[in-house]
Amino acid sequence: MTRFRIPFNKPSFAGDEKRYIADAIERGHISGDGHYTKLCHALLEQALGAHKVLLTTNCTHALEMTGFLLDLQPGDEVIVPSFAFVTTANAYAVRGAKPTFVDVRPDTLNLDEKLVERAITPRTKAIIALHYAGIACEMDALLALGRKHGIEVIEDNAHGLFGRYKQRWLGTLGALGTQSFHETKNFTCGEGGALLVNDARYAERAEIIREKGTNRSRFLRGEVHKYSWVDLGSSYLPTDMLAAFLLAQLEARERIQKRRGEIWRRYARELAGWAKELGATLPVVPEGCDPSWHLFYMLLPRASMREAFLDHLGARGILGVFHYLPLHLSDMGQRYGGRAGDCPVAEDTSSRLVRLPFFNSLTESEQGEVIETVASFHG
Ligand SMILES: *Cc1c(COP(=O)(O)O)cnc(C)c1O
């Protein structure tokens, strides 16, 4: 940590976190679904227009809940972009489902919608749309494929909260969407997540799965006289103290997103000339996409340049990092049949990608220093 004056990420506080946590403790309900959890649910449901929002212990667990909801069985298949976080595939693999890795688009690094249909088989149960960097996948095409083949589209929206696709909130377009409130995301409570239930048919079972397979939520609403074991499930409720922390962050969403938008646009504006000269590419935002400003990445012209670039930043106290390794080439991915050459765009771009420091409290002068340092790299 001390080696880098400007870290890649730093958790930032919105202001009311400690006060809300103290209040949650005083209220005497520190397990799940207390006062602050309900406020987070209501805030997200209203802000996004989602049918139902359920906080979870993390995004991985929200993804696992979608596997429960789809009743995934061993041998079922789930379409996942190769350029993705491990959890995006692992959450389904733990159920015995097989991840089918599909390549990404060279412009957005999102699932290439043109390659999805040929990967669909009679055992395919879902398409997982990950909005990389909070820039939307081509959702109209993916949703049309889902309808045509009778399979669900699930959004791994860990990056995309408050980003939009054709004016609609990311996370609310598929039948189900998942959020992460991990320390590295735009809004955080350290570790946390949420499931967005957009298709009302999944709402009641989502509550049951989240509550150890019981109908406790209905009991608490007075809809049944006692609660009991009615289905399979697990335990995915975060403590109300974390929800209190999260509420403070979500209430500051306009300020946080405005600042992140400024940081993102300044990087794009002030690095454009340098990128052009070096042959690097900056993120592409397709028509109709409003990014969530989750991260700022660049593609260097050659993979062999990346180490020198990151060393150049590191020598000046700035931490730049790369990102996902293609999942189909991981040890686990190879067990599912992944081979070099299967997803050439993911293989190529992931080896050239770098991300710059990006967090809510990054100061103007710190960002100026990052930009100057990047611009002084000539390969
Ligand atoms: C962070 C992240 C997750 C997992 O989030 P957790 O809350 O840490 O489980 C899943 N998918 C993507 C794309 C992520 O970036």
PDBQT file of the ligand as one rigid body, heavy atoms in Angstrom, charges set to zero:
ROOT
HETATM    1  C1  LIG A 401     -17.276  -7.630  -8.222  1.00  0.00    +0.000 C 
HETATM    2  C2  LIG A 401     -17.945  -8.490  -9.208  1.00  0.00    +0.000 A 
HETATM    3  C3  LIG A 401     -18.701  -9.623  -8.846  1.00  0.00    +0.000 A 
HETATM    4  C4  LIG A 401     -18.738 -10.217  -7.477  1.00  0.00    +0.000 C 
HETATM    5  O1  LIG A 401     -19.077  -9.383  -6.503  1.00  0.00    +0.000 OA
HETATM    6  P1  LIG A 401     -19.019  -9.847  -4.982  1.00  0.00    +0.000 P 
HETATM    7  O2  LIG A 401     -19.991  -8.885  -4.375  1.00  0.00    +0.000 OA
HETATM    8  O3  LIG A 401     -17.603  -9.616  -4.545  1.00  0.00    +0.000 OA
HETATM    9  O4  LIG A 401     -19.451 -11.249  -4.877  1.00  0.00    +0.000 OA
HETATM   10  C5  LIG A 401     -19.381 -10.316  -9.831  1.00  0.00    +0.000 A 
HETATM   11  N1  LIG A 401     -19.313  -9.938 -11.108  1.00  0.00    +0.000 NA
HETATM   12  C6  LIG A 401     -18.587  -8.882 -11.491  1.00  0.00    +0.000 A 
HETATM   13  C7  LIG A 401     -18.594  -8.505 -12.916  1.00  0.00    +0.000 C 
HETATM   14  C8  LIG A 401     -17.865  -8.137 -10.570  1.00  0.00    +0.000 A 
HETATM   15  O5  LIG A 401     -17.138  -7.100 -10.975  1.00  0.00    +0.000 OA
ENDROOT
TORSDOF 0
